[in-house]
């Protein structure tokens, strides 16, 4: 999967990310990854569920990956949870 088909979730409203996911599939993407870290994880889950349940037919969750990433802060290294939700066309 190319990085072009990745939606990075941050602090914008959920519907902005849902629109980005729907647009990726409308433009012919076979898979779209939704990625988030820290407090944005719940927004990423909401994005995937809203896109699947309200806007996309024939799309399913392929894979959900969770991990912990170490980031550098002013106070030293800090662990941050991350999630990647991969959606794909149903085969």
C-alpha positions in Angstrom: 0.0 0.0 0.0 1.4 3.4 -0.9 1.5 6.3 1.5 -0.9 8.2 -0.8 -3.7 6.0 0.6 -3.0 6.9 4.3 -5.2 9.2 6.3 -3.4 10.6 9.4 -5.9 11.5 12.1 -5.3 14.5 14.3 -7.4 17.1 16.0 -9.8 18.1 13.2 -13.5 17.0 13.3 -14.1 13.3 12.6 -16.1 14.1 9.4 -13.0 15.7 7.8 -11.2 12.3 8.1 -14.3 10.4 7.0 -14.5 12.5 3.8 -10.8 11.9 3.2 -11.3 8.1 3.4 -14.4 8.1 1.2 -12.5 10.3 -1.3 -9.6 7.8 -1.4 -11.9 4.9 -2.3 -13.8 7.1 -4.8 -10.5 7.8 -6.5 -9.9 4.1 -7.1 -7.9 3.1 -4.0 -8.1 -0.6 -3.1 -7.0 -0.1 0.5 -6.9 2.9 2.8 -5.0 3.1 6.1 -6.2 5.3 8.9 -3.4 6.1 11.3 -3.4 7.9 14.7 -1.4 8.3 17.9 -2.3 9.1 21.4 -5.5 11.0 22.1 -6.5 10.8 18.4 -6.9 7.0 18.5 -10.6 7.3 19.5 -11.1 9.7 16.6 -9.5 7.2 14.2 -11.8 4.4 15.4 -14.8 6.8 14.9 -13.6 7.7 11.4 -13.4 4.0 10.4 -16.8 3.1 11.9 -18.6 6.1 10.4 -17.1 5.5 7.0 -18.0 1.8 7.0 -21.5 2.1 8.4 -22.7 5.2 6.7 -20.8 5.9 3.5 -19.0 2.9 2.1 -20.6 -0.3 0.7 -18.4 -3.3 -0.1 -15.6 -2.1 2.2 -14.4 -4.1 5.2 -11.7 -3.9 7.9 -8.7 -5.8 6.7 -6.4 -5.3 9.6 -6.0 -3.4 12.8 -2.5 -2.9 14.1 -1.6 -1.4 17.5 1.9 -0.4 18.7 3.8 1.9 21.0 6.1 4.5 19.6 8.8 6.3 21.5 8.9 10.0 20.8 11.4 12.6 22.0 9.9 15.4 24.1 11.6 18.3 26.0 11.4 16.0 29.1 13.1 13.1 27.4 11.7 10.0 25.6 8.0 9.2 26.0 5.9 6.3 24.9 2.8 7.0 22.8 0.2 4.4 21.7 -0.6 4.2 18.0 -3.2 2.5 15.8 -3.4 1.7 12.1 -6.8 0.6 10.7 -6.6 -0.8 7.2 -9.9 -0.8 5.1 -10.2 -2.6 1.8 -12.7 -3.7 -0.9 -14.5 -6.9 0.1 -13.3 -9.8 -2.1 
